[in-house]
Amino acid sequence: MTVANGDHSVSDYLLNQKFDYIFFTGSSRIGKQVMKKAAENLIPLSLELGGKNPCVVADDARLDFAARRIAWGRMH
């Protein structure tokens, strides 16, 4: 897994690459561009748009800890 932060020039560059899967969190405006490019290249994706507490819980995570930490992050 790789995380990339940056402005539109970074996303433009990245969206021209061939990925196995895209997980995007951000605005719905940019999410539409990501979805369009992923569809053109038949890349599966997940969009988390406009949320304030995005997270990924791994298959091997302890759900009691994950739930507590996610709830804490949402409330603070």
C-alpha positions in Angstrom: 0.0 0.0 0.0 1.2 3.5 -0.8 -0.2 6.8 0.3 0.4 9.9 -1.8 -0.5 13.5 -0.8 -0.4 16.5 -3.1 -2.2 18.8 -5.3 -3.9 18.2 -8.6 -0.6 17.7 -10.5 0.2 14.7 -8.3 -3.3 13.2 -8.8 -3.0 13.8 -12.6 0.3 12.0 -12.7 -0.9 9.1 -10.5 -4.2 8.6 -12.4 -2.2 7.9 -15.5 -0.5 4.9 -13.8 -1.9 1.3 -13.9 -3.0 0.4 -10.4 -4.6 -2.8 -9.1 -6.9 -0.8 -6.8 -7.5 2.8 -5.8 -8.8 4.0 -2.4 -9.5 7.7 -2.6 -10.5 10.0 0.2 -11.2 13.6 -0.4 -13.7 15.9 -2.1 -16.5 14.8 -4.3 -15.2 17.1 -7.1 -11.9 15.3 -7.3 -13.5 12.0 -6.6 -15.5 12.3 -9.8 -12.2 12.8 -11.7 -10.7 9.8 -10.0 -13.7 7.6 -10.7 -13.7 8.7 -14.4 -10.1 7.8 -14.8 -10.4 4.5 -13.0 -13.4 3.6 -15.2 -11.4 4.3 -18.3 -8.7 1.9 -17.2 -11.1 -0.6 -15.5 -9.4 -0.1 -12.1 -11.6 -1.0 -9.1 -11.8 1.7 -6.5 -13.3 2.8 -3.2 -14.3 6.4 -2.7 -14.6 8.0 0.7 -15.9 11.5 -0.1 -16.2 14.4 2.4 -15.8 12.3 5.5 -14.1 13.6 8.6 -12.8 10.2 9.9 -11.6 7.9 7.0 -10.0 4.7 8.1 -9.2 1.2 7.0 -9.5 -1.8 9.3 -7.2 -4.7 8.3 -8.5 -8.3 8.3 -6.3 -9.2 11.2 -7.2 -6.1 13.4 -8.6 -6.5 16.9 -12.1 -5.1 16.3 -12.6 -4.0 19.9 -9.5 -1.8 19.7 -10.3 -0.6 16.2 -13.9 0.4 17.1 -12.7 2.2 20.2 -10.0 4.1 18.4 -12.3 5.0 15.5 -15.0 6.3 17.9 -12.4 8.3 19.8 -11.1 9.8 16.6 -14.6 10.8 15.5 -15.4 12.5 18.8 -12.1 14.5 19.1 
